[in-house]
Amino acid sequence: MQENYPNQNPNYVQPSAGNPGQNMSPADPVQSFPNPAYQQQPVDYAPMGQQPQPLQQPQQPAESYGPRQVSLFTLFAKTFMGLAGGTFGSLILLLIFLATSSVLQPVLSPAEATGEQVNPIFIVILMAMIFATTLISSLLTPWLLAYTERLRYPRIVTSIYQIFIVNLIIFAFTAPLYLTTSTTNLEFTAYAAGMQILMVSLSSALIMEILNDDRYPLLAVYTTVIGVLIATAINLFLYQMMKSATVLLFAALPITWASIGFFQAALAMIYYWYYLNWGNDFLATTTSYGTEYAGVEEEVEEAEQELPEDKAGGDFFKS
């Protein structure tokens, strides 16, 4: 049976079994079957007397540097996740408040409560309630915000550890405020609780952003601080409207974290639009304003001339 081979010479005729040399001619070219995997690569030979040029490696594309592009979906996602994390913290606060409502009754009207109406363990339960609420919300909400842009936050676990540590530090500094204000005026105690909530929210959001964004930490600082300031203004306006410290206590966390998530995405979108239109990346870590101290020191070191070798001292002993 005659077999057909690829790339075979069309003039080649398969010899018969009885006469293997039949139809074979010395003039017929020898047909080869090249393997594409072993084809010889073209070699650029240099003229005589010259060294061959080294092979040039393909150039890697330069790493793009610029602010990230934030989509409208990310804006809604970060706002929703911030609101969800703050709401979960308020639910924890509500459960603790209902479980200890008989002791925490002065919280409903701190301005009218007196020292005789306050239970001795009131301040202990209040401190534990605020600490547990701020701790849970500050651990959960940054984690939810990070998953809206998962590739941008590679160090979530490290950030969570640092957030836990900063909660302990803030609580250690605010605990004396609770102890001193509870015996004088409970309205000041409510202010101390509000300050702890704002400080924990601000520091937790900044830790998550700075540890995961080494190119634009300034953008994270500005967006987070603006979000906290807007949330503080909304909380104060709500307190003036409702005249209720209880409403403010439960609404502070959702408003604060929703504002942080919204302004982190919204201001990043504005900065990206500004960068595309004007090309000024003034919040990047590589952008410098004026002459830095380190650069001046390097210039001074380069300007110094080396002293010539002292040969006169050696000749003195020879003489």
VOGU-3710 file (C-alpha; in Angstrom, 3 decimals, decimal comma):
1> mqenypnqnp> 0,000/0,000/0,000  1,371/3,385/-0,970  1,681/5,905/1,868  1,465/9,639/1,443  3,968/11,741/3,400  3,673/15,488/3,962  6,087/17,777/2,063  6,997/14,842/-0,264  8,519/15,479/-3,712  5,731/15,153/-6,320
11> nyvqpsagnp> 8,189/13,613/-8,810  9,088/10,833/-6,441  7,531/7,456/-7,214  7,332/4,723/-4,642  9,508/1,755/-5,786  7,848/-1,563/-6,137  8,567/-4,412/-3,758  10,124/-6,620/-6,513  12,637/-4,035/-7,760  13,600/-1,547/-5,035
21> gqnmspadpv> 15,729/0,473/-7,446  13,036/0,890/-10,015  12,062/4,414/-10,997  14,955/5,794/-8,883  17,218/8,304/-10,551  20,459/9,768/-9,224  19,288/13,173/-10,401  16,277/13,086/-8,146  16,828/15,346/-5,158  16,785/13,867/-1,705
31> qsfpnpayqq> 13,610/14,959/0,029  13,876/15,867/3,689  11,184/16,220/6,235  12,074/19,173/8,466  10,724/19,350/11,991  9,403/22,858/12,710  10,528/22,576/16,319  14,152/22,243/15,274  14,396/24,792/12,497  17,634/26,718/12,534
41> qpvdyapmgq> 17,311/30,299/13,578  18,844/32,958/11,298  22,282/34,060/12,423  23,601/37,536/11,730  27,258/37,017/10,799  29,540/39,987/11,265  32,098/40,930/8,573  35,663/39,774/9,012  37,609/41,772/11,542  34,527/42,851/13,485
51> qpqplqqpqq> 33,049/41,448/16,618  29,524/40,064/16,304  26,861/42,215/17,849  25,270/40,799/21,004  21,701/39,725/20,759  19,346/42,437/21,921  16,795/41,410/24,487  13,274/42,674/23,904  12,615/45,763/25,983  10,153/45,385/28,796
61> paesygprqv> 7,362/47,913/28,797  7,858/50,688/31,321  5,763/50,422/34,457  2,858/52,775/34,277  2,732/55,367/37,005  -0,382/57,362/37,659  -3,489/57,430/39,829  -5,834/54,502/39,603  -9,073/54,701/37,675  -12,112/54,307/39,913
71> slftlfaktf> -15,353/53,201/38,331  -18,822/54,310/39,299  -19,537/50,800/40,544  -16,589/51,052/42,950  -17,987/54,349/44,247  -21,337/52,748/45,110  -19,657/49,584/46,419  -17,347/51,434/48,829  -20,216/53,617/50,074  -22,440/50,590/50,625
81> mglaggtfgs> -19,709/48,571/52,335  -18,901/51,473/54,618  -22,559/51,844/55,508  -22,900/48,080/56,080  -19,865/47,890/58,362  -20,969/50,901/60,402  -24,507/49,512/60,669  -23,178/46,188/61,956  -21,246/48,054/64,640  -24,417/49,925/65,609
91> lillliflat> -26,270/46,609/65,901  -23,628/45,369/68,336  -24,050/48,620/70,241  -27,823/48,147/70,321  -27,551/44,596/71,664  -25,231/45,672/74,473  -27,430/48,655/75,228  -30,584/46,514/75,489  -28,830/43,956/77,664  -27,706/46,637/80,116
101> ssvlqpvlsp> -30,519/49,166/79,699  -31,162/49,454/83,413  -27,579/50,535/84,046  -27,193/52,669/80,910  -30,411/54,634/81,443  -28,514/57,946/81,959  -27,255/57,703/78,369  -30,737/58,606/77,156  -30,431/62,079/78,711  -26,830/62,725/79,782
111> aeatgeqvnp> -27,355/66,458/80,232  -30,047/65,879/82,925  -28,402/62,979/84,754  -26,826/63,638/88,119  -24,193/61,830/90,082  -26,784/60,197/92,368  -28,683/58,671/89,413  -25,620/57,034/87,904  -24,921/53,417/88,792  -21,348/52,829/90,007
121> ifivilmami> -20,710/50,303/87,217  -22,250/52,599/84,588  -18,964/53,980/83,337  -17,388/50,501/83,160  -20,198/49,145/80,983  -20,197/52,289/78,833  -16,457/52,025/78,238  -16,740/48,333/77,341  -19,677/49,025/75,032  -17,925/51,801/73,114
131> fattlissll> -14,683/49,829/72,896  -16,355/46,652/71,624  -18,412/48,594/69,090  -15,539/50,625/67,692  -13,250/47,587/67,621  -15,670/45,392/65,669  -16,646/48,106/63,215  -13,044/49,219/62,645  -11,962/45,643/61,899  -14,933/44,701/59,736
141> tpwllayter> -15,464/47,853/57,667  -11,899/48,287/56,317  -11,944/44,598/55,418  -15,172/45,096/53,456  -13,819/48,250/51,800  -10,658/46,402/50,780  -12,625/43,726/48,948  -14,194/46,310/46,656  -10,705/46,674/45,081  -9,065/43,383/46,013
151> lryprivtsi> -5,937/43,758/43,846  -5,175/47,128/45,395  -5,106/45,768/48,967  -2,546/42,920/49,174  -1,803/43,370/52,922  -5,219/43,028/54,507  -4,153/40,743/57,369  -1,260/43,012/58,357  -3,585/46,006/58,294  -6,086/44,233/60,552
161> yqifivnlii> -3,360/43,547/63,126  -2,286/47,198/63,122  -5,892/48,385/63,420  -6,341/46,197/66,494  -3,229/47,722/68,077  -4,337/51,300/67,402  -7,717/50,516/69,008  -5,943/49,544/72,190  -3,840/52,711/72,130  -6,823/55,017/71,592
171> faftaplylt> -8,799/53,267/74,321  -5,894/53,660/76,744  -5,877/57,432/76,145  -9,669/57,910/76,262  -10,280/55,782/79,378  -9,158/58,567/81,760  -11,620/60,920/80,047  -14,481/58,551/80,798  -13,440/58,187/84,420  -13,101/61,907/85,054
181> tsttnlefta> -16,209/63,111/83,211  -18,556/60,461/84,612  -18,389/62,029/88,071  -18,978/65,592/86,866  -21,094/65,815/83,719  -22,226/62,908/81,543  -22,576/65,203/78,555  -18,785/65,410/78,442  -18,715/61,609/78,609  -20,823/61,511/75,440
191> yaagmqilmv> -18,320/63,852/73,779  -15,492/61,504/74,805  -17,349/58,568/73,249  -17,872/60,519/70,031  -14,201/61,481/69,936  -13,181/57,840/70,355  -15,447/56,774/67,488  -14,023/59,429/65,155  -10,392/58,750/66,098  -10,743/54,994/65,653
201> slssalimei> -12,516/55,363/62,300  -9,934/57,833/61,001  -6,884/55,856/62,121  -8,275/52,515/60,895  -9,034/53,849/57,428  -5,613/55,504/57,192  -3,803/52,312/58,256  -5,602/50,274/55,601  -4,827/52,812/52,873  -1,211/53,644/53,744
211> lnddryplla> -0,069/50,041/54,187  -1,492/49,078/50,789  -0,735/52,161/48,688  2,929/53,147/48,627  2,496/55,353/45,558  -0,332/57,633/46,671  -0,508/57,698/50,482  -1,203/61,443/50,363  -4,309/60,855/48,281  -5,502/58,372/50,904
221> vyttvigvli> -4,799/60,847/53,723  -6,695/63,704/52,072  -9,700/61,633/51,034  -10,010/59,951/54,445  -9,636/63,174/56,446  -12,197/64,962/54,260  -14,595/62,040/54,672  -14,252/62,142/58,478  -14,737/65,930/58,574  -17,893/65,723/56,452
231> atainlflyq> -19,192/62,891/58,645  -18,544/64,969/61,783  -20,484/67,877/60,314  -23,409/65,571/59,433  -23,426/64,043/62,936  -23,441/67,468/64,607  -26,221/68,645/62,324  -28,227/65,521/63,158  -27,712/66,124/66,872  -28,927/69,712/66,552
241> mmksatvllf> -32,018/68,524/64,693  -32,938/65,574/66,943  -31,623/66,858/70,288  -31,002/63,243/71,240  -27,669/61,764/72,222  -29,064/58,254/71,776  -29,853/58,800/68,086  -26,401/60,237/67,541  -24,806/57,296/69,347  -26,375/54,771/66,983
251> aalpitwasi> -26,054/56,873/63,812  -22,435/57,961/64,217  -20,795/54,770/62,992  -22,873/54,233/59,792  -22,571/57,903/58,807  -18,837/58,022/59,471  -17,892/54,858/57,587  -20,248/55,563/54,685  -18,714/59,025/54,338  -15,178/57,571/54,402
261> gffqaalami> -15,989/55,030/51,701  -17,782/57,567/49,515  -15,119/60,277/49,610  -12,250/57,819/49,168  -13,753/56,761/45,835  -15,264/60,100/44,752  -12,146/62,191/45,350  -9,993/59,509/43,692  -12,220/59,800/40,607  -11,820/63,592/40,621
271> yywyylnwgn> -8,049/63,341/40,985  -7,852/60,832/38,124  -9,868/63,187/35,908  -7,564/66,065/36,876  -4,490/63,960/36,070  -5,803/63,018/32,612  -6,637/66,606/31,673  -3,693/68,497/33,171  -1,062/65,787/33,625  0,006/67,108/37,047
281> dflatttsyg> 0,525/64,223/39,477  1,138/66,393/42,533  0,043/63,762/45,088  2,477/61,065/43,944  5,344/60,104/46,214  7,825/60,793/43,397  6,746/64,432/43,096  9,095/66,838/44,882  8,639/70,528/45,618  11,827/72,538/45,878
291> teyagveeev> 15,190/71,161/46,922  15,080/68,434/49,510  17,619/68,288/52,340  18,951/64,909/51,195  19,718/66,315/47,742  21,633/69,277/49,212  23,728/66,958/51,347  24,646/64,828/48,330  25,686/67,913/46,369  27,924/69,048/49,231
301> eeaeqelped> 29,591/65,643/49,428  30,263/65,641/45,681  31,772/69,148/45,879  34,323/68,107/48,469  37,722/67,399/46,915  39,931/64,572/48,071  43,074/65,696/49,901  46,372/64,731/48,202  48,407/61,983/49,762  50,854/63,273/52,367
311> kaggdffks> 54,302/62,133/51,252  56,322/64,762/53,124  55,901/63,036/56,449  57,428/59,812/55,163  60,413/61,638/53,629  61,097/63,366/56,961  61,913/60,075/58,676  64,025/58,929/55,737  66,223/61,981/56,063
//
